[in-house]
């Protein structure tokens, strides 16, 4: 028999990462770390240590923590994730922050193209309850995850549509469009083996040196935006200049780029004339 403190110490020693060990224990025990530390000497359920041991081994083999536990944290939300969706990255919060500023205080109708887990759409819905939020994805598996997350987060007002980029939207028009599309080239040396092994490649890799989907989203955006509508997209840090050129060619003005947590150019935005 092991106490909660014993299990935590074991995981910390194997991972050499106290914060990660605490997250695993929280998720496995279904308790906050504050409660667990206060009850460190209490005996843990018999199945807790075997589960933690399994999770630690999978993480050491390279599986992303979010797929191991089935949950991750993004913005202010706790989200379910499965191998059907890309694990939301902290840098993508830059896109959420920017979109909130572009939309301002007025009610907006905003679509999140390629929503995946629903991380962006649900973060906007949580912060802006007067906004009408739509999420689209070509993957039914991803949409199932997004719908479950909406229910878990009590954000059932978001509408979900199935289709590849704008194909899901028919003749709808929006005040704003956000997207974190695939933007990594297939031969990018930064593409890790773990991403290729575990995460959906269709949500990561794009043709044309990573620009194919960005070209579609930016080029067709004016057909789905209201007057003075805005667009914000995440991209690779080396793609800022070609993405800016795509914005300008599509008729966007006031084009700018916001840097991510690592001070890399990450999100380009603009408005229609």
C-alpha positions as a Python dict, from the first residue, in 0.01 Angstrom:
ca = {
    (1, 'X'): (0, 0, 0),
    (2, 'X'): (122, 349, -88),
    (3, 'X'): (26, 689, 42),
    (4, 'X'): (-49, 981, -187),
    (5, 'X'): (285, 1126, -84),
    (6, 'X'): (466, 803, -175),
    (7, 'X'): (309, 799, -522),
    (8, 'X'): (397, 1162, -581),
    (9, 'X'): (756, 1113, -470),
    (10, 'X'): (791, 807, -696),
    (11, 'X'): (658, 994, -1002),
    (12, 'X'): (875, 1297, -930),
    (13, 'X'): (1187, 1081, -904),
    (14, 'X'): (1113, 905, -1235),
    (15, 'X'): (1019, 1217, -1429),
    (16, 'X'): (1251, 1464, -1259),
    (17, 'X'): (968, 1711, -1306),
    (18, 'X'): (773, 1798, -994),
    (19, 'X'): (508, 2003, -1173),
    (20, 'X'): (433, 1721, -1416),
    (21, 'X'): (423, 1464, -1136),
    (22, 'X'): (171, 1677, -947),
    (23, 'X'): (-48, 1714, -1258),
    (24, 'X'): (-49, 1338, -1313),
    (25, 'X'): (-148, 1272, -954),
    (26, 'X'): (-427, 1530, -974),
    (27, 'X'): (-568, 1376, -1291),
    (28, 'X'): (-537, 1017, -1168),
    (29, 'X'): (-681, 1084, -823),
    (30, 'X'): (-944, 1337, -932),
    (31, 'X'): (-832, 1567, -650),
    (32, 'X'): (-663, 1906, -638),
    (33, 'X'): (-294, 1914, -554),
    (34, 'X'): (-382, 2121, -246),
    (35, 'X'): (-600, 1837, -115),
    (36, 'X'): (-344, 1574, -208),
    (37, 'X'): (-60, 1750, -27),
    (38, 'X'): (-279, 1800, 279),
    (39, 'X'): (-354, 1424, 274),
    (40, 'X'): (-6, 1311, 171),
    (41, 'X'): (8, 1049, 448),
    (42, 'X'): (-332, 900, 363),
    (43, 'X'): (-336, 564, 189),
    (44, 'X'): (-411, 596, -181),
    (45, 'X'): (-658, 366, -359),
    (46, 'X'): (-502, 37, -469),
    (47, 'X'): (-529, 121, -837),
    (48, 'X'): (-369, 466, -817),
    (49, 'X'): (-2, 371, -819),
    (50, 'X'): (-35, 122, -1109),
    (51, 'X'): (-209, 390, -1312),
    (52, 'X'): (61, 646, -1233),
    (53, 'X'): (332, 393, -1319),
    (54, 'X'): (167, 326, -1655),
    (55, 'X'): (133, 698, -1729),
    (56, 'X'): (494, 772, -1636),
    (57, 'X'): (621, 493, -1860),
    (58, 'X'): (417, 617, -2156),
    (59, 'X'): (547, 972, -2106),
    (60, 'X'): (904, 843, -2088),
    (61, 'X'): (845, 666, -2419),
    (62, 'X'): (754, 1002, -2572),
    (63, 'X'): (373, 1005, -2568),
    (64, 'X'): (238, 1358, -2501),
    (65, 'X'): (112, 1401, -2147),
    (66, 'X'): (-226, 1522, -2269),
    (67, 'X'): (-288, 1198, -2460),
    (68, 'X'): (-177, 994, -2161),
    (69, 'X'): (-417, 1162, -1918),
    (70, 'X'): (-682, 1258, -2174),
    (71, 'X'): (-692, 1620, -2056),
    (72, 'X'): (-499, 1944, -2095),
    (73, 'X'): (-532, 2303, -1982),
    (74, 'X'): (-567, 2591, -2229),
    (75, 'X'): (-647, 2954, -2152),
    (76, 'X'): (-877, 2911, -1848),
    (77, 'X'): (-1028, 2580, -1955),
    (78, 'X'): (-970, 2215, -1875),
    (79, 'X'): (-1016, 2029, -2203),
    (80, 'X'): (-1043, 1669, -2309),
    (81, 'X'): (-802, 1564, -2584),
    (82, 'X'): (-768, 1246, -2787),
    (83, 'X'): (-538, 1144, -3074),
    (84, 'X'): (-809, 1285, -3305),
    (85, 'X'): (-697, 1639, -3216),
    (86, 'X'): (-376, 1834, -3187),
    (87, 'X'): (-278, 1911, -2829),
    (88, 'X'): (-339, 2288, -2782),
    (89, 'X'): (-12, 2475, -2727),
    (90, 'X'): (37, 2768, -2490),
    (91, 'X'): (155, 2981, -2784),
    (92, 'X'): (-192, 2952, -2938),
    (93, 'X'): (-324, 3156, -2647),
    (94, 'X'): (-162, 3447, -2835),
    (95, 'X'): (-428, 3398, -3103),
    (96, 'X'): (-709, 3401, -2846),
    (97, 'X'): (-576, 3717, -2681),
    (98, 'X'): (-546, 3894, -3016),
    (99, 'X'): (-894, 3790, -3131),
    (100, 'X'): (-1050, 3925, -2813),
    (101, 'X'): (-887, 4260, -2880),
    (102, 'X'): (-987, 4269, -3247),
    (103, 'X'): (-1348, 4194, -3162),
    (104, 'X'): (-1367, 4460, -2894),
    (105, 'X'): (-1671, 4520, -2678),
    (106, 'X'): (-1937, 4487, -2948),
    (107, 'X'): (-2116, 4155, -3015),
    (108, 'X'): (-1938, 3962, -3287),
    (109, 'X'): (-2003, 3661, -3503),
    (110, 'X'): (-1677, 3467, -3520),
    (111, 'X'): (-1576, 3137, -3677),
    (112, 'X'): (-1285, 2917, -3572),
    (113, 'X'): (-1171, 2722, -3879),
    (114, 'X'): (-1020, 2382, -3801),
    (115, 'X'): (-1131, 2395, -3440),
    (116, 'X'): (-984, 2061, -3329),
    (117, 'X'): (-1051, 2026, -2956),
    (118, 'X'): (-1248, 2352, -2965),
    (119, 'X'): (-981, 2527, -2757),
    (120, 'X'): (-994, 2860, -2942),
    (121, 'X'): (-1369, 2870, -3001),
    (122, 'X'): (-1451, 2779, -2641),
    (123, 'X'): (-1200, 3027, -2497),
    (124, 'X'): (-1362, 3306, -2700),
    (125, 'X'): (-1710, 3192, -2598),
    (126, 'X'): (-1611, 3191, -2233),
    (127, 'X'): (-1465, 3542, -2246),
    (128, 'X'): (-1733, 3691, -2472),
    (129, 'X'): (-2078, 3547, -2390),
    (130, 'X'): (-2247, 3796, -2627),
    (131, 'X'): (-2049, 3670, -2925),
    (132, 'X'): (-2190, 3407, -3161),
    (133, 'X'): (-1915, 3147, -3204),
    (134, 'X'): (-1894, 2882, -3475),
    (135, 'X'): (-1635, 2605, -3498),
    (136, 'X'): (-1563, 2394, -3805),
    (137, 'X'): (-1349, 2089, -3871),
    (138, 'X'): (-1312, 1831, -4147),
    (139, 'X'): (-1265, 1558, -3885),
    (140, 'X'): (-1576, 1413, -3724),
    (141, 'X'): (-1358, 1273, -3449),
    (142, 'X'): (-1230, 1622, -3371),
    (143, 'X'): (-1583, 1764, -3367),
    (144, 'X'): (-1690, 1494, -3121),
    (145, 'X'): (-1410, 1607, -2888),
    (146, 'X'): (-1506, 1974, -2931),
    (147, 'X'): (-1873, 1903, -2854),
    (148, 'X'): (-1782, 1711, -2539),
    (149, 'X'): (-1558, 1995, -2428),
    (150, 'X'): (-1840, 2243, -2485),
    (151, 'X'): (-2065, 2039, -2258),
    (152, 'X'): (-1796, 1997, -1994),
    (153, 'X'): (-1727, 2372, -1994),
    (154, 'X'): (-2099, 2463, -1995),
    (155, 'X'): (-2053, 2653, -2323),
    (156, 'X'): (-2326, 2485, -2522),
    (157, 'X'): (-2401, 2796, -2729),
    (158, 'X'): (-2112, 2732, -2970),
    (159, 'X'): (-2228, 2583, -3303),
    (160, 'X'): (-2023, 2316, -3478),
    (161, 'X'): (-2010, 2239, -3850),
    (162, 'X'): (-1838, 1963, -4042),
    (163, 'X'): (-1635, 2050, -4351),
    (164, 'X'): (-1297, 2144, -4490),
    (165, 'X'): (-1229, 2510, -4411),
    (166, 'X'): (-1503, 2722, -4570),
    (167, 'X'): (-1693, 2428, -4720),
    (168, 'X'): (-1886, 2394, -4395),
    (169, 'X'): (-2016, 2750, -4400),
    (170, 'X'): (-2230, 2779, -4714),
    (171, 'X'): (-2320, 3150, -4745),
    (172, 'X'): (-2254, 3251, -4384),
    (173, 'X'): (-2072, 3575, -4311),
    (174, 'X'): (-1880, 3672, -4000),
    (175, 'X'): (-1729, 3971, -3825),
    (176, 'X'): (-1414, 3773, -3752),
    (177, 'X'): (-1229, 3458, -3857),
    (178, 'X'): (-965, 3280, -3649),
    (179, 'X'): (-764, 2974, -3739),
    (180, 'X'): (-464, 2771, -3626),
    (181, 'X'): (-423, 2561, -3942),
    (182, 'X'): (-150, 2313, -4034),
    (183, 'X'): (159, 2516, -4123),
    (184, 'X'): (460, 2287, -4087),
    (185, 'X'): (638, 2165, -4400),
    (186, 'X'): (673, 1787, -4427),
    (187, 'X'): (1054, 1816, -4438),
    (188, 'X'): (1083, 2067, -4154),
    (189, 'X'): (1374, 1949, -3934),
    (190, 'X'): (1192, 2088, -3629),
    (191, 'X'): (916, 1831, -3675),
    (192, 'X'): (975, 1589, -3390),
    (193, 'X'): (934, 1213, -3408),
    (194, 'X'): (683, 1232, -3122),
    (195, 'X'): (456, 1462, -3322),
    (196, 'X'): (472, 1230, -3623),
    (197, 'X'): (407, 928, -3404),
    (198, 'X'): (126, 1053, -3182),
    (199, 'X'): (-45, 1367, -3313),
    (200, 'X'): (-271, 1383, -3622),
    (201, 'X'): (-40, 1477, -3908),
    (202, 'X'): (-328, 1638, -4096),
    (203, 'X'): (-347, 1899, -3820),
    (204, 'X'): (25, 1972, -3836),
    (205, 'X'): (168, 1931, -4186),
    (206, 'X'): (74, 2135, -4495),
    (207, 'X'): (195, 2127, -4853),
    (208, 'X'): (370, 2414, -5032),
    (209, 'X'): (632, 2461, -4759),
    (210, 'X'): (358, 2471, -4496),
    (211, 'X'): (160, 2750, -4665),
    (212, 'X'): (-110, 2557, -4856),
    (213, 'X'): (-388, 2583, -4598),
    (214, 'X'): (-294, 2938, -4502),
    (215, 'X'): (-331, 3037, -4867),
    (216, 'X'): (-682, 2890, -4877),
    (217, 'X'): (-794, 3048, -4551),
    (218, 'X'): (-654, 3394, -4625),
    (219, 'X'): (-744, 3402, -4994),
    (220, 'X'): (-1110, 3305, -4943),
    (221, 'X'): (-1166, 3499, -4620),
    (222, 'X'): (-1310, 3813, -4790),
    (223, 'X'): (-1599, 3602, -4924),
    (224, 'X'): (-1705, 3518, -4568),
    (225, 'X'): (-1641, 3846, -4385),
    (226, 'X'): (-1865, 4144, -4328),
    (227, 'X'): (-1743, 4496, -4404),
    (228, 'X'): (-1438, 4578, -4188),
    (229, 'X'): (-1428, 4215, -4083),
    (230, 'X'): (-1105, 4082, -3936),
    (231, 'X'): (-892, 3773, -3980),
    (232, 'X'): (-626, 3631, -3746),
    (233, 'X'): (-419, 3318, -3819),
    (234, 'X'): (-140, 3136, -3642),
    (235, 'X'): (166, 3041, -3847),
    (236, 'X'): (529, 2937, -3817),
    (237, 'X'): (774, 3196, -3691),
    (238, 'X'): (959, 3193, -4026),
    (239, 'X'): (637, 3247, -4224),
    (240, 'X'): (551, 3599, -4110),
    (241, 'X'): (659, 3771, -4430),
    (242, 'X'): (491, 3538, -4682),
    (243, 'X'): (174, 3536, -4468),
    (244, 'X'): (172, 3915, -4457),
    (245, 'X'): (199, 3918, -4837),
    (246, 'X'): (-101, 3683, -4859),
    (247, 'X'): (-304, 3918, -4638),
    (248, 'X'): (-221, 4219, -4849),
    (249, 'X'): (-292, 4035, -5176),
    (250, 'X'): (-636, 3939, -5040),
    (251, 'X'): (-720, 4305, -4972),
    (252, 'X'): (-656, 4326, -4598),
    (253, 'X'): (-531, 4647, -4444),
    (254, 'X'): (-386, 4736, -4103),
    (255, 'X'): (-193, 4409, -4127),
    (256, 'X'): (22, 4328, -3827),
    (257, 'X'): (188, 4040, -3646),
    (258, 'X'): (179, 3948, -3277),
    (259, 'X'): (463, 3762, -3109),
    (260, 'X'): (420, 3449, -2899),
    (261, 'X'): (546, 3362, -2550),
    (262, 'X'): (894, 3298, -2689),
    (263, 'X'): (898, 3637, -2867),
    (264, 'X'): (859, 3478, -3211),
    (265, 'X'): (623, 3624, -3478),
    (266, 'X'): (328, 3387, -3448),
    (267, 'X'): (-12, 3542, -3535),
    (268, 'X'): (-82, 3769, -3833),
    (269, 'X'): (-401, 3975, -3847),
    (270, 'X'): (-575, 4233, -4062),
    (271, 'X'): (-908, 4394, -4153),
    (272, 'X'): (-1094, 4433, -4477),
    (273, 'X'): (-1119, 4781, -4620),
}
